[in-house]
């Protein structure tokens, strides 16, 4: 499995687990909806940017290998 698929997948699974653990605190009112869902959205955006970066690096690596 490629690094650009494996790492973001593992991070997304980790985020889902952490969001599940934090959900009761959200329901109790300890976290506001903006904080809870905003943090999830921010983390997903960062994971998406990481995946784009990893894909670009893999493509550049393949291009360099083919040009040799």
C-alpha positions in Angstrom: 0.0 0.0 0.0 1.3 3.4 -0.9 2.3 5.9 1.8 -0.1 8.5 0.4 -3.0 6.2 1.1 -1.9 4.4 4.3 -1.0 7.5 6.5 -4.1 9.5 5.8 -6.3 6.5 6.3 -4.8 5.7 9.6 -5.1 9.4 10.7 -8.7 9.5 9.6 -9.5 6.3 11.6 -7.7 7.9 14.6 -9.7 11.0 14.2 -13.0 9.0 14.1 -12.0 7.2 17.4 -11.1 10.5 19.1 -14.3 12.1 17.9 -16.2 9.2 19.3 -14.5 9.5 22.6 -15.2 13.2 22.8 -18.8 12.9 21.7 -20.3 12.4 25.2 -18.5 15.6 26.3 -20.1 17.4 23.3 -23.5 16.1 24.3 -23.1 17.2 27.9 -22.4 20.7 26.7 -18.8 20.8 27.7 -17.8 21.5 24.0 -19.7 23.9 21.8 -20.8 22.6 18.4 -18.4 25.1 16.7 -15.4 23.8 18.7 -16.3 20.1 18.3 -17.2 20.1 14.6 -14.8 22.9 13.7 -11.9 20.8 15.1 -13.0 17.8 13.2 -13.3 19.8 10.0 -9.9 21.4 10.5 -8.3 18.1 11.2 -9.8 16.6 8.0 -8.6 19.5 6.0 -5.0 19.0 7.3 -5.2 15.2 6.5 -6.5 16.1 3.0 -3.6 18.5 2.5 -1.1 15.9 3.7 -2.5 13.4 1.2 -2.2 15.9 -1.6 1.4 16.6 -0.6 2.3 12.9 -0.4 0.7 12.2 -3.8 2.7 15.1 -5.3 5.9 13.8 -3.8 5.2 10.2 -5.2 4.5 11.6 -8.6 7.7 13.7 -8.6 9.7 10.6 -7.5 8.2 8.5 -10.3 8.9 11.2 -12.9 12.5 11.4 -11.7 12.9 7.7 -12.0 11.5 7.6 -15.5 13.7 10.4 -16.7 16.9 8.6 -15.7 
